[in-house]
Structure formats: structure tokens, C-alpha cells
Amino acid sequence: MSLKFTLKKHNIESNKSYGKWYAHTLRGEELSMDEIEKCIQENCSATRADVKAVLAALHDVVLRALKDGRVVSLGELGKLRLSIRSECVDRPDDFSVQRHVKGVVCKYTPDSHRDPLSGRLLRPFTDKCRLEQVSLYDAEGHLAKRIRRGGWSRKRNL
């Protein structure tokens, strides 16, 4: 399998990249918890009920730790942490949580480590990822339309 992308044109005039093209990742199908549970059950001695119980407990532990302000390390999967999105103010005395905090977001950092020989940073989730460019246009230049289940179809002139 490969990571599919298409080219999109920047359309925001105030952006310094206005009019230029960039790679835009196309989302694939979602892997549900049911599918994850089935896959794990097929690859180890745990039953699907065991896997579901462990994942539910993991959810509770991660949620509690994040809300306590901790960074959660999931080993080779990476780390999770919460971060605050806020507006800038001129002076600390001007800052108000109600007015300036726009939300809390969960940040994910994939696992990485340095290769002892080359010193290069290795990222198992992204290194050696195959890329496949997909055209959003058909031969007549008509824009493709996103289908609900992750595929693409071509718009037809009626």
C-alpha cells in the first residue's frame, strides 16, 4: 500500500505561497476499533474480549494522565500530550483564560531514535513510506468527487 496524495493550489491571497501548488494527502479508509481488536486477536493468544478490555483500560489511563498534564509515552507508538491554543496579548496582565484561550488540543509525536552508525533520526511510522500521486482530474479536466468510503469518482457533465 502507499500514501496517496494529489496536488492542490494555494488560494489564499494573503499567503506568501498564493498560486503555488503543494502536495495534499488523501485520507484512506478508517480502521475501526472492532477491526483493530480482530487483527490483534489474530496475531496473539489474547481473545477479542481481552483486547477490548485492555484497550478500554488504556483509554482511561491515558485520559487521566493527559488531564493531569503528563506526557504519555506509548513506547514504539510515540507520545501524546495536551497543548493550549491561545491568542497573544501585549502584557501578561491583559491575559484572560475566558477571552484568549481558544481550546486544548492533543498533540502526537511519533516514536523516533538515532541510528548509532549514521546519527540519522529514524522514524518507523514515516521512514520508507511509499507515495503515490493521484490525479483529481479526469482526461477531460473534470474535477473528481470524493466518495464516502474513501475512493474517488469523476464528476460528469449532465
Beta strands, then each sheet from edge to edge (+ up, - down):
strand 1: 3-9
strand 2: 21-25
strand 3: 72-73
strand 4: 79-86
strand 5: 101-109
strand 6: 113-114
strand 7: 121-122
strand 8: 131-133
strand 9: 144-146
strand 10: 152-154
sheet 1: 2+ 1- 8-
sheet 2: 3+ 4- 5+
sheet 3: 6+ 7-
sheet 4: 9+ 10-
end
